[in-house]
Amino acid sequence: MKYTLTGNFQYDLGIYGLKNILDFFQEKYKTDNKFFLEIEKKPEEILELIVLKLISEKEINYFFNKLLDVFFKNKKNKEKILKDFLSKKNLSNEELKLFIKKEKNLEKTINLLTD
């Protein structure tokens, strides 16, 4: 897919964000460093990288809070489950970030976090 700067602030900002995500994962792309960015990825592959980058930036607690919000409406239950889970999970935020950067795979990341 080829993304070209248009002068539309929001669209161009999105392209800049995509470039930052591609740089984080050291993905290859073509560019003239001024007006366009071209990558050989399907939209769903790009979305997976975006979600992985979000998880790595927001850290473990953010990810689990979002999951628990979906499954548990009772705040006390949610907080207890999160506390129990994090006490058993021996994974630092830095280790999570390195894993995500290396694997670039949402399914493997979720498996790591939910084992």
C-alpha positions as CSV (number, residue, x, y, z in Angstrom):
1,M,0.0,0.0,0.0
2,K,1.2,3.5,-0.8
3,Y,0.4,6.4,1.5
4,T,0.9,9.9,0.2
5,L,0.9,13.1,2.2
6,T,-2.2,15.2,1.3
7,G,-2.0,18.3,3.4
8,N,-4.9,17.0,5.5
9,F,-3.6,17.3,9.0
10,Q,-5.3,14.2,10.5
11,Y,-4.5,11.9,7.6
12,D,-0.9,13.1,7.4
13,L,-0.5,12.6,11.2
14,G,-1.8,9.1,10.8
15,I,0.9,8.4,8.2
16,Y,3.5,9.8,10.6
17,G,2.2,7.5,13.3
18,L,2.4,4.6,10.9
19,K,6.0,5.5,10.1
20,N,6.8,5.5,13.8
21,I,5.3,2.0,14.2
22,L,7.2,0.7,11.3
23,D,10.4,2.2,12.6
24,F,9.7,0.6,16.1
25,F,9.4,-2.8,14.6
26,Q,12.2,-2.2,12.1
27,E,9.9,-3.0,9.2
28,K,11.1,-2.1,5.7
29,Y,9.2,0.5,3.6
30,K,9.9,2.6,0.6
31,T,9.9,6.4,1.0
32,D,11.2,9.6,-0.6
33,N,11.5,11.0,2.9
34,K,9.2,13.8,1.9
35,F,5.8,12.8,0.5
36,F,5.1,9.1,0.5
37,L,5.4,5.9,2.4
38,E,4.9,2.5,0.7
39,I,4.7,-0.9,2.5
40,E,4.1,-4.4,1.4
41,K,1.6,-5.3,4.1
42,K,-2.1,-6.1,4.2
43,P,-4.3,-3.8,6.3
44,E,-4.8,-6.5,8.9
45,E,-1.1,-6.9,9.3
46,I,-0.7,-3.2,9.8
47,L,-3.5,-3.3,12.4
48,E,-1.8,-6.1,14.2
49,L,1.4,-4.0,14.5
50,I,-0.6,-1.0,15.7
51,V,-2.2,-3.1,18.5
52,L,1.1,-4.6,19.5
53,K,2.7,-1.2,19.7
54,L,-0.2,0.0,21.8
55,I,0.2,-2.9,24.2
56,S,4.0,-2.3,24.5
57,E,3.5,1.4,25.2
58,K,0.7,1.1,27.6
59,E,2.2,-1.8,29.5
60,I,0.8,-4.9,31.1
61,N,-1.8,-3.3,33.4
62,Y,-3.4,-1.4,30.6
63,F,-3.9,-4.5,28.5
64,F,-5.4,-6.5,31.3
65,N,-7.7,-3.7,32.5
66,K,-9.1,-3.5,29.0
67,L,-9.7,-7.3,28.9
68,L,-11.3,-7.3,32.4
69,D,-13.5,-4.4,31.5
70,V,-15.0,-6.5,28.8
71,F,-15.5,-9.6,31.0
72,F,-16.2,-8.2,34.4
73,K,-18.7,-5.4,35.2
74,N,-18.1,-5.7,39.0
75,K,-15.2,-3.5,39.8
76,K,-14.2,-5.4,43.0
77,N,-13.9,-8.7,41.1
78,K,-11.9,-7.0,38.4
79,E,-9.4,-5.5,40.8
80,K,-9.0,-8.8,42.7
81,I,-8.5,-10.8,39.5
82,L,-5.9,-8.2,38.2
83,K,-4.0,-8.2,41.5
84,D,-4.0,-12.1,41.6
85,F,-2.9,-12.3,38.0
86,L,-0.1,-9.8,38.2
87,S,1.3,-11.4,41.4
88,K,1.6,-14.7,39.5
89,K,3.0,-13.2,36.3
90,N,6.7,-12.7,36.5
91,L,7.1,-10.4,33.4
92,S,8.4,-6.9,33.4
93,N,7.1,-4.2,31.1
94,E,10.5,-4.0,29.5
95,E,10.5,-7.8,28.9
96,L,7.0,-7.5,27.3
97,K,8.2,-4.7,25.0
98,L,11.2,-6.7,23.9
99,F,9.0,-9.8,23.3
100,I,6.6,-7.8,21.2
101,K,9.3,-6.2,19.2
102,K,11.0,-9.5,18.5
103,E,7.9,-11.6,17.7
104,K,5.6,-9.1,16.0
105,N,2.7,-11.5,16.6
106,L,-0.5,-10.6,18.5
107,E,-1.5,-14.3,19.1
108,K,1.9,-15.1,20.7
109,T,1.8,-12.0,22.8
110,I,-1.7,-12.8,24.1
111,N,-0.5,-16.4,24.8
112,L,2.5,-15.0,26.7
113,L,0.3,-12.8,28.8
114,T,-2.5,-15.3,29.5
115,D,-0.5,-18.5,30.1
